[in-house]
Structure formats: structure tokens, C-alpha cells
Amino acid sequence: MWNIKEIKRKGKKTLKNNLWTLLFLGLFMSLAIGRYMLNNDGFSNLKTLYEHIVNQNESEENNQDHIANEIVNKIISQIFTGNVTGIINDYNEKHNVTKGAIYTTFNILTKGQQQLQNTINSIMNYENKEAVRSIILIIASMLGFLIRVFLVYPIRISESRIYLESINYKKTRIKRITYAFKNGRYLNSVKTLLLIEIKKFLWNLTIVGGIIKNYSYKMVTYIIAENTSISAEDAIKMSEEMMNGNKLQAFKLDVSFLGWSILQYITFGILGVYVSPYYTSTYTVLYETLREDYIKNKKYKYELLNDYKLFEINDLEKYPDIYEAERKRIKIDYNKKYEISSIILFFFIFSFIGWIWEVSLYLFRDGMLVNRGTLHGPWLPIYGWGCTIIILLTRFKKFREILKNPVLTFIIIVIVCSIIEYMTSWYIELVSGLRYWDYTGVFLNLNGRICFECSAFFGLGGALCVYIVAPFLERKIQKIMKRTKIIICIILLSLITIDNCYSIKYPNMGEGISIVVEENK
């Protein structure tokens, strides 16, 4: 029979191995998941104190409904707008902001706030408030059940995995909290704990049987955490076999934590930040002890407990996860000097992508199929020039050094693209008297030629282009024969030259395409 003091001593050692990781994990499981029963008394004290203060305040007010409405208003305002609604509205009115992605998003949020408020008011003013409370309770219970099953259950398995790895590894990672969500572990983790909950519920109807079975199932999470391929039925039976003859001793182990529970009660649960990890570490060591005896005696399907790396003493700091393949990092050479033929093809590819984007945007937003751009062909040269100039910059050593800093690269691309867009708009208007885009009324625009949100979009697109898209396209283009590339470039350059000459005399005009400046003034 195992010794309680020895198990607790080893439990403290396990906790010490990864103290900060397990303390943080315990805090997370207590506050976010509500995992630990040991903390409930302390938190109940805080809840009782809070309810007392709230009730006292409410008794001093005459209009409780007014207070409730004020609280709801503040909560909704914080959720949707961060209490800056007035500031944003003032800015929009002063600067005539009436369109754009930022304006639209804000408008949707504020309208959503008003609709939500109206819904809440309708519910609160409904005559049969008891029925409303019942409906809300049912919905909340269903949501709580779904969250518990599909989110909390796998997190509990992941928690057990972290504690198992902490026995012999001194740098267990907190990111292992996602362990049960990966590599086909998720569904079995959910199924197993759901089956246990159903069994516990049925056994709890017998009261005494519920207490006994609660100890019988103590080791299930550890068994699944060791080998997630073990079926739910087998894991439950293996746990029952492990705890057979050990339930009374496990009960005594829980009683030995009574002093800690009292301290938690006195400190309103604050001490649980330490006690909860200590308690779980102790049970993890108990699993290790019972597992060793289980395998030694070759009990039911003992061969499934085969993750020996968890329990072997070694000099490694982290568990070498044999079930997870190492991530293959594809090295993208964004500092390479592109050939002239590749750069020409880049220009046409990005011009075409820009044209597809603009046509799709107008079709989705306005329901209009329009041939966007100054030319008649399926290309928007401004997109091509923007990306091509950025790629040409990579031929300079200084810019290739800047590419090592993505944030600085983004800022430079925003500046470059903004200059190109502004100058293009100015030149077209000067030559033809037309505007093919106008950002007047959009948040932070400059003379209607450029605006913040579009410049930011071009910055992201340009960064994506120079870091990922251009190197990817270059690998594909290099597979084309050099002579073929030259022929394609000559054909495309000839076509766009013809389009330019034709568009000078017959510019692409129409609804959703261009604005005559004289009529706009």
C-alpha cells in the first residue's frame, strides 16, 4: 500500500519542477474553467460578500429597474464601443465621414448595440417574467453544457498531460494546454469525459454509490492523457482496476488536504492558486505509483499504457513528443534578385489580380458588374505598378536589410503605395478631367485621392506580395522556358500598349467607373 506522506512529498517535487507553469495553469483552471472543487468555498465567500454589497446598494435606491438598465447600458457600451461612441461620432460629423470600411464597421456595431438594448428591454418588460427567466435559464444551461463538453473536457485532458510531463521534465510548456485538441485526440477526449459524467450522474442518484464511483474514475483523465487512443470504455475500466483497493486510501489523501481547504476558506480562495496545483500534482504522482503496479501485475490492457518517456528519469528539459511531427519550415528567399522577364510578368499578374479584386468588390457591394480601371483590358496597372516597384526595391541592398523588419517594411510599403496612388489620381485628373476613385467621406482621406484604410490594405497586400507571393510565383515562372517567357512578355506588353493608346482617345467611362470632376464640384 502506498504511503500518503511519500506521495505528497513527490507531489511537491513535481510542482517545484514547473512551479510557475503549474501555478499559472492552476489559476487558469480555477478562474476560467472552474475546475477545482477545493476553491469553491473560498470563491463562494467572495460571491456572498459581493451579493451583500449589491443588495445593500439596491435597498438604498428607489428605482431598481433604472439601475438595472444603467448597468446593462454600460456593459453593452463597453462590449461594443469601448465607451468611445461619442468621440467617434463627433469625429465623423466634423470630417463628414459617411463611407468606408471603418465607418461601416462602427455603424454596424452601434446599430447592433441599439438592437441588443431594445431586445433586452423587451425581455425585461415582458409581463410573464418567470417564463422569461425559465427560457434564459434553459438557453444558458444548454450553452454551458456545450462549452463544458466541447471545450472544458479536452482542456482537462490537456491539463493532466501537462502534470504528467512535469514529473520528470523541468520545462513543461503552458502551450501544451492545446494537447487534446490536436492529432486526432479531441473526439476521444470529449467522448470519454462525457461518458464519465453520465455514469457519475446516474451513480449520484444512489448517493453512496456516487461517492465511491467518483474515486473509481479518478485516474481516467491521466490514462487518456498518456494514450489518447485508449477507448472511453477501456479507460474507465482501467481506472476502476487501478483504484480497486485504493479508494479508502485516496479518501484519506483528500482528508489530509483539509487544513489547506480551511486556509483557502479564510483567504477567500486566494491560497488556492498554490493549493490546487499542489493537490493535482499529488494525484499525478499517485497515478504514476498505481500505473507502475498496474503494469507490473499485467492487469486489464496494461500494454496500452506505453508512453514510457513520461516516466523515465532523464536529463531532457522538455518532453520529446513522439506523436507530433516536427513542423517543416519552408524557407522563402525574399531577398533574391528577380529577372527582368519575371518582373514584367509580375506586373501583369498583379494588375490582373487587382482588376479581379475591384470587379468582385463592386459586384458584391453594389450588385454591378463593371470593368474597373482606366483601361479596357482585364488589368489595373496601379496594382501592377505598386507591387512591381516594391519588388524592384529588393534589388537594393538597403531595402533587403529593411525586409528583416516586417513592421518597418509595412510602413515603407504604405508610404510608397500612397504616393503612387496619389500621383496616379492627380495625373489622370490633370490629363482627362476624370477621377476613377474618390475617397471623399472616408475616414482619414487626403483630398479624396488616398485614405488610411486603403493605404493600410495596400501595405498588407504589398508585404504579402514581397514576402510570400512573389517568391512563390518566381518558383513557378522559373519552370517556363526562357524563350517562352520572352514571347509572353512581348505579347502582353503589345496588348497593354494598344489598350493605352486606345484609352487615351476613348477612356473607359461609365457608372461605377469614373467621375467627371467638373460635375463633382
C-alpha distance (Angstrom), angle and dihedral (degrees) to the residues before:
residue distance angle dihedral
M1 . . .
W2 3.77 . .
N3 3.79 121.6 .
I4 3.83 118.9 -117.2
K5 3.81 95.0 -148.9
E6 3.80 91.9 50.3
I7 3.81 91.9 48.5
K8 3.82 91.3 50.4
R9 3.81 91.1 47.0
K10 3.80 90.5 54.0
G11 3.80 88.9 44.2
K12 3.81 90.1 58.6
K13 3.79 89.6 48.7
T14 3.81 90.9 52.6
L15 3.80 89.9 49.3
K16 3.79 90.6 49.4
N17 3.83 91.2 52.1
N18 3.81 90.9 66.1
L19 3.79 102.1 11.7
W20 3.81 100.8 156.5
T21 3.80 94.5 39.4
L22 3.80 92.4 51.5
L23 3.81 93.8 42.3
F24 3.78 90.1 53.3
L25 3.80 90.7 44.7
G26 3.80 90.5 50.6
L27 3.80 91.4 50.4
F28 3.79 90.7 48.9
M29 3.80 94.0 47.9
S30 3.81 91.8 47.0
L31 3.80 99.5 46.7
A32 3.81 103.8 28.2
I33 3.80 101.4 31.4
G34 3.80 102.2 23.2
R35 3.79 88.3 -135.4
Y36 3.78 105.8 151.0
M37 3.79 121.9 75.6
L38 3.80 89.8 -165.9
N39 3.79 90.6 69.2
N40 3.77 97.9 49.5
D41 3.80 97.5 87.9
G42 3.77 92.8 51.8
F43 3.77 93.3 47.2
S44 3.81 89.8 46.5
N45 3.81 88.1 58.6
L46 3.78 90.1 54.8
K47 3.79 90.5 47.1
T48 3.83 91.6 50.2
L49 3.81 90.8 49.0
Y50 3.81 91.1 48.7
E51 3.82 93.0 48.6
H52 3.81 89.9 49.6
I53 3.82 91.9 53.8
V54 3.80 92.4 45.7
N55 3.82 92.9 48.4
Q56 3.78 90.7 48.0
N57 3.79 91.6 51.8
E58 3.80 92.3 46.5
S59 3.79 92.0 52.0
E60 3.81 89.5 58.0
E61 3.80 92.2 56.0
N62 3.78 125.6 75.0
N63 3.78 99.3 -155.8
Q64 3.80 109.0 52.6
D65 3.80 93.1 167.9
H66 3.79 89.3 57.9
I67 3.81 90.8 52.9
A68 3.81 91.0 49.1
N69 3.79 91.4 50.9
E70 3.81 91.4 48.6
I71 3.80 91.1 51.6
V72 3.80 91.7 48.2
N73 3.82 90.5 48.8
K74 3.80 92.4 51.7
I75 3.79 93.7 46.5
I76 3.81 93.5 49.5
S77 3.78 91.2 45.4
Q78 3.80 91.3 52.8
I79 3.80 93.2 46.1
F80 3.77 96.6 50.0
T81 3.80 107.5 27.4
G82 3.78 109.7 10.8
N83 3.85 89.6 -123.9
V84 3.80 92.9 -69.4
T85 3.80 97.4 107.9
G86 3.79 93.9 112.8
I87 3.79 93.7 48.9
I88 3.80 93.0 50.3
N89 3.79 92.8 45.9
D90 3.81 90.9 50.7
Y91 3.79 91.2 50.4
N92 3.81 92.4 48.2
E93 3.81 92.2 50.4
K94 3.81 95.3 46.5
H95 3.80 94.4 47.3
N96 3.81 97.2 36.7
V97 3.80 93.5 -119.2
T98 3.79 105.8 177.1
K99 3.81 105.4 146.2
G100 3.79 144.9 25.0
A101 3.80 135.8 88.1
I102 3.83 94.8 -77.6
Y103 3.81 92.9 49.1
T104 3.81 91.8 46.0
T105 3.81 92.8 49.6
F106 3.81 92.0 49.7
N107 3.79 90.8 47.0
I108 3.80 92.4 51.9
L109 3.81 91.6 49.5
T110 3.79 95.0 49.1
K111 3.80 92.0 45.7
G112 3.79 88.7 48.1
Q113 3.80 88.7 52.5
Q114 3.80 91.6 53.1
Q115 3.81 92.6 46.9
L116 3.79 91.6 48.6
Q117 3.79 90.7 48.8
N118 3.82 90.8 51.0
T119 3.80 90.3 49.7
I120 3.81 92.5 50.4
N121 3.81 91.6 46.8
S122 3.80 90.1 51.1
I123 3.79 91.2 51.5
M124 3.81 93.3 45.9
N125 3.81 92.0 48.8
Y126 3.78 95.1 45.6
E127 3.81 110.4 121.3
N128 3.79 97.8 -132.5
K129 3.80 97.2 57.5
E130 3.79 92.5 164.9
A131 3.80 90.2 61.0
V132 3.80 90.4 48.4
R133 3.80 91.2 51.3
S134 3.79 89.9 50.1
I135 3.80 92.3 51.1
I136 3.80 91.9 47.5
L137 3.81 90.0 47.6
I138 3.82 91.9 51.5
I139 3.81 92.7 48.0
A140 3.80 92.2 45.9
S141 3.80 91.0 48.4
M142 3.81 92.0 50.5
L143 3.81 92.0 48.7
G144 3.79 90.8 46.0
F145 3.80 90.7 50.8
L146 3.82 92.8 50.2
I147 3.80 92.1 47.9
R148 3.77 90.9 48.1
V149 3.81 94.5 49.5
F150 3.80 101.4 40.0
L151 3.80 100.7 32.1
V152 3.81 111.9 19.5
Y153 3.82 96.9 43.5
P154 3.84 96.2 58.3
I155 3.81 89.8 42.0
R156 3.80 89.0 56.5
I157 3.81 90.2 53.0
S158 3.80 89.5 48.6
E159 3.80 89.8 50.0
S160 3.80 90.8 54.2
R161 3.79 89.1 49.2
I162 3.80 91.7 54.1
Y163 3.81 90.8 51.4
L164 3.81 91.8 47.9
E165 3.80 90.9 52.6
S166 3.81 89.8 47.8
I167 3.80 92.2 65.1
N168 3.80 94.5 76.8
Y169 3.80 105.3 5.0
K170 3.80 121.4 76.2
K171 3.79 99.6 -161.4
T172 3.76 105.9 48.8
R173 3.79 109.4 167.6
I174 3.79 123.9 -124.1
K175 3.82 88.7 -142.7
R176 3.82 86.4 73.6
I177 3.81 84.1 84.0
T178 3.83 83.8 92.2
Y179 3.81 91.8 56.0
A180 3.81 97.0 109.2
F181 3.81 92.6 46.8
K182 3.82 94.1 63.4
N183 3.81 140.9 69.9
G184 3.80 98.5 15.9
R185 3.81 94.4 -54.7
Y186 3.80 97.1 113.6
L187 3.81 105.3 77.8
N188 3.80 95.6 45.4
S189 3.82 90.9 48.1
V190 3.80 90.8 52.6
K191 3.80 93.8 43.8
T192 3.80 93.9 49.4
L193 3.80 97.7 50.4
L194 3.80 91.8 41.6
L195 3.80 90.0 54.5
I196 3.81 90.2 49.0
E197 3.81 91.8 50.7
I198 3.80 90.7 51.9
K199 3.81 91.5 48.8
K200 3.81 91.6 47.1
F201 3.79 91.0 50.0
L202 3.78 92.0 52.9
W203 3.81 93.2 44.7
N204 3.82 91.2 47.9
L205 3.79 88.0 64.1
T206 3.81 86.0 70.9
I207 3.86 91.4 48.9
V208 3.84 96.9 -154.2
G209 3.79 91.8 47.6
G210 3.81 89.6 52.8
I211 3.81 92.3 56.8
I212 3.80 92.5 48.2
K213 3.80 94.4 46.8
N214 3.78 91.1 47.2
Y215 3.81 86.8 66.0
S216 3.80 92.4 41.4
Y217 3.81 90.5 60.5
K218 3.82 96.1 43.6
M219 3.81 94.8 108.1
V220 3.81 100.1 45.5
T221 3.82 96.7 95.9
Y222 3.81 90.5 50.6
I223 3.80 92.6 48.1
I224 3.82 92.0 51.5
A225 3.81 91.0 42.3
E226 3.80 89.2 56.1
N227 3.80 94.9 46.5
T228 3.80 117.4 8.3
S229 3.82 91.2 -173.1
I230 3.82 90.8 71.9
S231 3.80 108.8 106.8
A232 3.79 120.6 -115.9
E233 3.79 92.7 -114.0
D234 3.81 93.0 50.0
A235 3.81 93.0 46.1
I236 3.80 91.0 53.1
K237 3.80 93.1 47.4
M238 3.82 91.6 46.9
S239 3.82 90.6 51.0
E240 3.80 90.6 50.1
E241 3.82 89.5 51.0
M242 3.82 91.5 48.6
M243 3.79 93.2 49.9
N244 3.78 94.4 43.3
G245 3.81 104.2 119.6
N246 3.82 91.4 4.6
K247 3.80 102.2 77.2
L248 3.82 96.1 91.3
Q249 3.81 91.1 48.2
A250 3.81 89.8 49.0
F251 3.81 88.7 51.8
K252 3.82 89.1 53.1
L253 3.82 88.1 49.9
D254 3.81 89.2 56.4
V255 3.80 90.9 48.0
S256 3.82 89.0 54.2
F257 3.82 87.1 64.4
L258 3.82 91.8 56.8
G259 3.81 92.1 100.7
W260 3.76 90.7 53.6
S261 3.81 89.5 49.2
I262 3.81 90.6 54.7
L263 3.80 90.3 50.6
Q264 3.78 89.4 51.2
Y265 3.78 89.9 51.4
I266 3.79 91.5 52.0
T267 3.83 92.9 47.1
F268 3.84 92.8 47.0
G269 3.81 90.4 -111.4
I270 3.81 95.3 -56.3
L271 3.80 92.1 119.6
G272 3.80 87.5 57.6
V273 3.80 88.0 82.1
Y274 3.81 85.3 77.0
V275 3.81 102.4 25.4
S276 3.82 96.1 54.2
P277 3.84 94.8 56.6
Y278 3.80 89.7 42.3
Y279 3.82 90.8 52.4
T280 3.81 93.4 46.9
S281 3.81 92.7 45.0
T282 3.79 88.4 53.9
Y283 3.79 92.4 52.7
T284 3.80 89.6 46.8
V285 3.80 89.6 57.0
L286 3.81 88.5 46.8
Y287 3.81 88.6 55.5
E288 3.81 89.7 51.2
T289 3.81 90.0 51.9
L290 3.80 95.5 46.2
R291 3.83 91.2 43.2
E292 3.80 91.3 55.6
D293 3.80 91.3 52.1
Y294 3.83 90.7 43.9
I295 3.81 92.8 55.4
K296 3.79 93.1 41.3
N297 3.81 90.9 56.2
K298 3.84 92.2 42.3
K299 3.77 94.9 -128.1
Y300 3.81 127.6 177.0
K301 3.85 109.6 -30.2
Y302 3.80 91.8 -23.8
E303 3.82 89.5 160.2
L304 3.82 89.6 72.7
L305 3.81 89.3 69.2
N306 3.78 90.1 79.3
D307 3.81 107.1 136.2
Y308 3.79 94.1 109.3
K309 3.80 92.7 162.8
L310 3.80 88.1 74.1
F311 3.79 93.1 62.4
E312 3.78 105.9 30.9
I313 3.80 116.8 103.4
N314 3.80 110.1 -120.8
D315 3.80 143.6 148.3
L316 3.81 96.1 -110.1
E317 3.80 118.0 118.2
K318 3.81 96.7 -153.7
Y319 3.78 132.5 36.5
P320 3.84 110.1 -100.8
D321 3.79 98.1 -132.5
I322 3.80 104.3 -144.8
Y323 3.81 91.3 -175.4
E324 3.80 96.5 60.6
A325 3.79 119.1 71.5
E326 3.77 115.2 -136.4
R327 3.77 114.0 -101.3
K328 3.77 112.6 -103.6
R329 3.75 107.6 -132.8
I330 3.77 112.7 -152.5
K331 3.76 108.8 -149.1
I332 3.78 110.0 -141.0
D333 3.78 115.6 -158.5
Y334 3.80 103.1 -144.4
N335 3.80 92.6 160.5
K336 3.78 95.7 68.3
K337 3.80 124.1 119.1
Y338 3.77 109.2 -116.9
E339 3.80 123.5 -141.9
I340 3.81 118.6 -110.0
S341 3.80 91.5 -115.5
S342 3.81 89.9 53.4
I343 3.80 91.7 49.9
I344 3.83 90.9 51.5
L345 3.79 90.4 51.0
F346 3.82 89.6 46.9
F347 3.81 88.4 56.3
F348 3.81 92.6 55.6
I349 3.80 95.0 40.7
F350 3.82 93.1 52.6
S351 3.82 91.6 41.9
F352 3.80 88.9 54.9
I353 3.82 92.8 45.2
G354 3.82 89.2 50.8
W355 3.81 90.6 50.4
I356 3.83 91.7 50.0
W357 3.80 89.8 48.7
E358 3.81 94.6 50.6
V359 3.81 94.8 44.3
S360 3.81 91.5 48.1
L361 3.80 91.8 46.7
Y362 3.80 93.4 54.2
L363 3.79 92.2 42.8
F364 3.80 91.2 52.9
R365 3.81 97.0 40.0
D366 3.83 102.6 38.1
G367 3.78 103.4 15.4
M368 3.82 89.1 -120.9
L369 3.79 125.7 130.8
V370 3.81 103.0 -148.7
N371 3.78 133.6 164.5
R372 3.78 98.3 -122.5
G373 3.81 123.9 -152.5
T374 3.78 141.4 42.3
L375 3.80 94.4 -75.2
H376 3.78 132.4 62.2
G377 3.80 98.5 -128.8
P378 3.84 126.6 84.5
W379 3.78 95.0 -88.8
L380 3.80 140.6 90.0
P381 3.82 106.8 -153.4
I382 3.82 93.4 -163.2
Y383 3.82 89.4 69.0
G384 3.78 90.8 45.4
W385 3.81 93.3 48.8
G386 3.79 92.5 46.9
C387 3.80 95.4 53.0
T388 3.80 93.7 37.4
I389 3.80 93.6 53.3
I390 3.81 90.0 49.5
I391 3.80 90.3 51.1
L392 3.82 90.9 47.1
L393 3.80 88.2 55.3
T394 3.80 88.3 63.5
R395 3.81 87.2 71.0
F396 3.81 87.4 71.2
K397 3.79 116.9 82.3
K398 3.83 92.9 -142.6
F399 3.79 92.5 57.2
R400 3.81 91.5 46.4
E401 3.80 87.3 57.3
I402 3.81 89.8 50.9
L403 3.81 89.9 53.5
K404 3.80 87.9 71.6
N405 3.81 86.5 71.3
P406 3.85 108.6 59.7
V407 3.82 93.7 -171.1
L408 3.81 93.3 54.0
T409 3.81 89.4 43.7
F410 3.80 90.1 53.8
I411 3.81 91.8 50.6
I412 3.81 92.7 49.5
I413 3.81 91.7 48.1
V414 3.81 90.5 50.1
I415 3.80 90.0 52.6
V416 3.82 94.0 45.5
C417 3.82 93.9 46.6
S418 3.82 92.1 45.6
I419 3.81 91.0 53.0
I420 3.82 91.5 47.6
E421 3.80 92.7 48.1
Y422 3.80 94.1 45.9
M423 3.82 94.7 47.1
T424 3.82 92.0 45.2
S425 3.79 91.7 51.7
W426 3.82 91.5 47.4
Y427 3.82 93.2 47.7
I428 3.83 95.1 48.0
E429 3.79 91.1 48.2
L430 3.80 91.4 47.7
V431 3.82 93.6 50.1
S432 3.80 102.5 36.6
G433 3.81 106.0 15.4
L434 3.80 89.1 -123.4
R435 3.78 134.8 120.4
Y436 3.77 116.5 -151.8
W437 3.79 91.7 -172.4
D438 3.78 133.7 20.6
Y439 3.80 123.5 -172.6
T440 3.80 95.7 -174.4
G441 3.81 106.9 142.4
V442 3.80 93.5 24.5
F443 3.81 120.3 120.3
L444 3.85 112.6 -87.2
N445 3.81 99.0 -4.0
L446 3.82 126.4 164.7
N447 3.81 113.3 -139.3
G448 3.79 88.7 -35.2
R449 3.82 89.8 -74.9
I450 3.80 100.0 98.2
C451 3.81 134.4 10.8
F452 3.78 137.5 -168.5
E453 3.79 99.4 -110.4
C454 3.82 94.8 48.6
S455 3.80 92.3 45.9
A456 3.80 89.4 50.6
F457 3.80 89.6 48.7
F458 3.82 90.9 50.8
G459 3.81 88.8 48.0
L460 3.81 91.8 55.3
G461 3.80 91.8 43.2
G462 3.81 92.1 48.1
A463 3.81 92.2 49.0
L464 3.80 90.4 48.7
C465 3.79 88.4 49.2
V466 3.80 97.7 50.8
Y467 3.83 96.3 40.2
I468 3.81 102.3 39.2
V469 3.82 118.9 -2.1
A470 3.83 99.6 50.2
P471 3.84 94.8 47.5
F472 3.81 89.4 46.4
L473 3.81 92.6 49.5
E474 3.80 91.1 45.7
R475 3.81 90.6 58.2
K476 3.81 89.4 52.8
I477 3.81 94.5 43.6
Q478 3.80 91.8 50.8
K479 3.80 88.4 63.6
I480 3.82 89.7 64.1
M481 3.79 116.5 90.0
K482 3.80 113.2 -102.9
R483 3.81 93.6 -122.7
T484 3.80 91.4 50.3
K485 3.82 91.0 50.8
I486 3.79 91.3 52.4
I487 3.83 91.9 50.3
I488 3.83 91.4 49.2
C489 3.82 91.0 49.3
I490 3.85 92.0 50.1
I491 3.83 92.1 49.5
L492 3.81 93.8 48.3
L493 3.81 93.8 45.4
S494 3.80 89.8 49.9
L495 3.80 92.6 50.4
I496 3.81 95.0 48.6
T497 3.82 90.7 46.2
I498 3.80 90.2 54.2
D499 3.82 89.7 46.4
N500 3.82 90.8 51.2
C501 3.80 92.9 50.0
Y502 3.80 92.0 47.6
S503 3.83 93.1 45.5
I504 3.82 92.1 53.1
K505 3.79 88.8 63.2
Y506 3.82 97.6 30.9
P507 3.82 108.0 26.4
N508 3.78 119.3 -161.7
M509 3.81 103.9 -100.9
G510 3.76 139.0 162.9
E511 3.79 145.7 95.9
G512 3.79 112.1 -31.0
I513 3.80 91.6 13.0
S514 3.79 112.5 68.8
I515 3.79 142.5 8.5
V516 3.80 123.2 -147.3
V517 3.79 103.2 -130.5
E518 3.82 95.2 -147.8
E519 3.81 90.6 57.8
N520 3.78 91.4 47.6
K521 3.77 94.4 56.3
